[in-house]
Amino acid sequence: MIPWLVAILAPTINCIQWLPQLYKTYVTQRVHDLSLYSLLLILATSLLWLLHGYFIMDIALLVSGTVSVCVNLFLLRLYMLYRRRK
């Protein structure tokens, strides 16, 4: 029972871990403390987890990977949009 719970919790938490940052960035429109390289590395990691979920046909990894990639792409978009504003 415990491995099944971990297999669900880990991707779920991974999926939502950037939502607070996304919300704060959207509301404040400030990105001066965000690192572009970190955002790109996190996006690459999310894409790799998504691919891994596809290769092993794990629905939890597919769903969380898709949501994580979308959240990271939106955060990256906000970064590009707001970094020009001072």
N, C-alpha and C positions, 0 to 999 in steps of 0.2 A: 504493500500500500504506500509506503513512504517514497520509493522511487517514482511511482506514478505521480504523486503529489509534487515532487521536485520537478518532474518532467513538464508539469503544467505551470507551476509557479515561476520557474526560471525564465521561460520565454515571455510570460505575462509581465513580469517585472521589467524585463529587458525592453518590452514593447512600450511601456509607459514611463520609463525613467527620464526621458527628456521632455515630457509634457510640462512640468513646472517651468523649465527654462524657456520653452517655446511660449508659454503664456506670459512670462515676465518680459521676454523680448518683444512680444506683440504689443503688450500694454505700454511699456516704457519707451519703446522704439529706440533702445540703446543697445549697442553691441560691442562697445569698446573693450569689454572684459572677455569677450569670446575669442577663441583662437581659430582662425580659418583652417589651419593644419589639423587641429583636433577634430573639427567638424568633418573634414574630409576623411580622416582616419576612422571616425565613428561610422560614417556613411559606408566606407569600404567594408568595415566589419559587419554591418547590418546586411549589406549585399551578399557577403560570403555566407552568413547564417541563413539567409533566404535561399541561396543556391544549395547549401547543405540540406536544408529541409526539403527542397525539391528532389534532390538526388535520392534521399532515403524515404521520400513520400511521408513525411511527418507533418500532419496537419497543424499541430501547435507551432512548429517552427515556421511553416509557411505563412500562417496568419500573423504571428508576431513579427516575422521578418518583413512582411509586406507593410505592416503598420509602422514598424521602426524605420524602414526606408522612407516612407511617406513623411513621417514626422521629421526625420533628418533632412530630407529635401526641402521641406517647408522652412525649417530653421535656417538652412543654408540660403534659401531665397530671401528670408528676412535679413540675414547678415549682409547679403549683397545689396539689398535695398537700403538698409539703414546705415551702413558704414560710410556712405557719402554724406550723410547728415551730421552736422556738428552742432 
